[in-house]
Amino acid sequence: MKRSQYNYHTVNFSFASGSAGATIASGRLPEGKVIGASLFHAGNEPAEIVNLTLKQGGSQLFYGSDVRDWKRRSGGDYISSQKPLFEEGARDYDLEFSVNGTLSAEFKGQVVFTILKPGCEI
């Protein structure tokens, strides 16, 4: 059996109705190259625009776009269907969720990072 060349890191989030968003720490990602991420939500998508910005050390690495832009795309394999990132692993990142107004319903789910292990190639 071939050993996987990828590690995965999951960050859960949950926002109550009426929330305007928040910043959630990712915790330390595994070593390697962060090549992509996907957002999965439980229940209905929010009716509002909810931007997700990826930050590291206070600097924006990926400017905020609506969470629907972070969902896996249909077609292709798992890796190519994710939002491409190409950031370094073994770091802590911040996921900044911001709502244009406030949420009209609860919004919860997770962001899954895909990390290419050191010494591996895509």
KOLFIGU-339372 format. One line per 5 residues: number of its first residue (from 1); their letters; for each residue x, y, z of C-alpha. Coordinates in pm, 1 decimal. Layout:
NUM = a = X Y Z ~ ...
This chain:
1 = mkrsq = 0.0 0.0 0.0 ~ 139.1 339.0 -101.6 ~ 179.2 587.1 180.9 ~ -11.7 912.3 132.4 ~ 191.6 1213.8 32.0
6 = ynyht = -56.9 1444.5 205.1 ~ -146.5 1547.2 557.6 ~ -473.6 1716.8 642.7 ~ -554.6 1971.4 911.1 ~ -911.4 2056.8 1010.0
11 = vnfsf = -1033.8 2377.7 1174.4 ~ -1390.8 2376.7 1305.7 ~ -1601.9 2692.3 1327.0 ~ -1944.7 2780.8 1464.3 ~ -2123.7 3116.4 1462.5
16 = asgsa = -2459.3 3186.4 1623.1 ~ -2740.0 3372.9 1455.1 ~ -2674.5 3747.0 1494.0 ~ -2295.8 3703.9 1478.9 ~ -2083.0 3936.9 1266.8
21 = gatia = -1800.7 3680.5 1242.8 ~ -1476.5 3619.8 1430.5 ~ -1114.4 3516.1 1390.1 ~ -1030.5 3152.4 1457.2 ~ -675.4 3023.9 1508.9
26 = sgrlp = -584.9 2722.1 1297.4 ~ -336.9 2575.7 1540.8 ~ -1.0 2456.6 1407.2 ~ -32.1 2298.4 1063.4 ~ 187.7 1996.6 979.1
31 = egkvi = 523.1 2049.0 806.2 ~ 521.9 2072.3 429.8 ~ 353.6 2292.5 170.6 ~ -8.7 2395.9 221.6 ~ -142.1 2342.2 -129.1
36 = gaslf = -515.0 2389.0 -81.5 ~ -814.4 2423.9 145.1 ~ -1186.4 2353.6 132.9 ~ -1476.7 2472.6 341.7 ~ -1755.0 2235.8 440.6
41 = hagne = -2066.2 2360.5 618.1 ~ -2334.8 2183.2 816.7 ~ -2692.0 2274.4 730.2 ~ -2790.1 2554.4 496.9 ~ -2551.1 2803.9 344.6
46 = paeiv = -2572.7 3149.5 499.0 ~ -2804.7 3394.8 324.1 ~ -2547.6 3669.0 387.0 ~ -2205.2 3720.6 231.2 ~ -1949.7 3574.5 472.3
51 = nltlk = -1591.9 3654.3 373.0 ~ -1305.7 3426.3 474.5 ~ -955.6 3577.2 488.7 ~ -641.4 3372.7 557.0 ~ -383.1 3552.9 772.3
56 = qggsq = -45.4 3467.9 919.0 ~ 122.9 3688.9 1178.1 ~ -130.7 3966.8 1113.5 ~ -60.4 3978.1 738.1 ~ -325.1 3888.1 483.6
61 = lfygs = -211.3 3593.7 273.1 ~ -535.6 3543.1 90.9 ~ -777.8 3832.5 70.1 ~ -1129.7 3763.0 186.5 ~ -1378.3 3609.2 -48.7
66 = dvrdw = -1719.6 3464.0 19.7 ~ -1716.5 3119.8 182.2 ~ -1884.4 2974.3 -127.7 ~ -1556.7 3045.8 -308.9 ~ -1382.5 2815.4 -55.6
71 = krrsg = -1607.3 2516.4 -126.6 ~ -1476.1 2221.1 -329.0 ~ -1546.3 2249.7 -699.3 ~ -1715.0 1965.8 -882.4 ~ -1511.9 1754.7 -1123.7
76 = gdyis = -1146.1 1662.9 -1107.2 ~ -973.2 1498.4 -814.9 ~ -988.5 1598.1 -449.1 ~ -674.7 1816.3 -456.1 ~ -754.5 2006.0 -777.4
81 = sqkpl = -1108.1 2078.0 -656.8 ~ -981.6 2277.4 -355.4 ~ -897.0 2646.8 -330.7 ~ -522.8 2665.1 -414.3 ~ -305.4 2829.5 -147.1
86 = feega = 67.6 2739.6 -176.3 ~ 168.9 2853.0 173.0 ~ 421.8 2705.5 415.4 ~ 319.4 2443.9 670.3 ~ 448.4 2417.4 1029.4
91 = rdydl = 292.0 2756.7 1101.0 ~ -12.5 2897.2 1274.9 ~ -270.6 3071.0 1060.4 ~ -577.6 3277.6 1139.4 ~ -908.8 3233.0 962.7
96 = efsvn = -1097.7 3561.4 971.4 ~ -1469.1 3527.4 903.5 ~ -1651.9 3857.3 848.1 ~ -2019.4 3905.2 771.8 ~ -2164.2 4195.1 577.1
101 = gtlsa = -2410.4 4275.2 857.7 ~ -2500.8 3985.4 1086.5 ~ -2596.3 3622.9 1029.4 ~ -2968.3 3550.5 1011.4 ~ -2908.6 3186.2 1112.1
106 = efkgq = -2642.3 2968.6 1271.9 ~ -2342.2 2890.8 1047.6 ~ -2104.7 2608.6 1134.3 ~ -1862.2 2376.4 959.3 ~ -1493.3 2322.4 904.7
111 = vvfti = -1204.7 2427.9 684.7 ~ -979.8 2141.6 573.5 ~ -621.3 2223.7 473.9 ~ -425.7 1985.4 249.4 ~ -51.7 1978.4 315.6
116 = lkpgc = 199.1 1816.3 81.1 ~ 446.2 1626.8 301.1 ~ 814.5 1730.7 289.8 ~ 1005.5 1548.9 14.3 ~ 689.0 1472.5 -184.3
121 = ei = 578.5 1617.6 -515.5 ~ 233.9 1677.0 -660.4
